Amino acid sequence: MSRHGAEPVSITNAPIAHSQDIRGREVRYLLSMLVRTGCFVAAVVTSGPLRWVFIAGALFLPYVAVVLANAGSRRSPQNATFTPEPFGVLAPGATLPPRDGPPGATRPSTTETG
């Protein structure tokens, strides 16, 4: 299978791990439910028109929490892709530059024997 002509893959476009996605959803849901609990407690201890605002919050926040939890994460795509520059081709009879390597390392001979 040849990848010639395929678009380069960018690691910034990779999706978040499933376990991290689930953890983020759980945290968002927990925070929404904490706010709902606060609205319910505030509705019990307050009076007047503000009580109705807290009651509405306590009634509608579960829906909002579920929608937010099911939305998952949305990673904004980055347009930073890695496209390496081609090195070119050695001309016939050209020699390779010396290699930086560990002491004692040898480079295969480029001369023909025979």
Residue pairs with C-beta under 8 A, 6 or more apart in sequence:
7 81
8 81
8 82
8 83
9 81
10 78
10 80
10 81
10 82
12 77
12 78
12 80
13 75
13 77
13 78
15 21
15 75
16 24
16 73
16 75
20 73
21 72
21 73
24 73
25 69
25 70
25 72
26 69
28 65
28 68
28 69
29 65
29 66
29 68
29 69
32 61
32 62
32 64
32 65
32 68
32 69
33 61
33 62
33 65
35 57
35 61
36 57
36 58
36 61
36 62
36 65
39 54
39 55
39 57
39 58
39 61
40 54
40 58
42 50
42 54
43 51
43 54
43 55
43 57
43 58
46 54
90 96
95 110
96 107
96 110
98 107
99 105
99 107
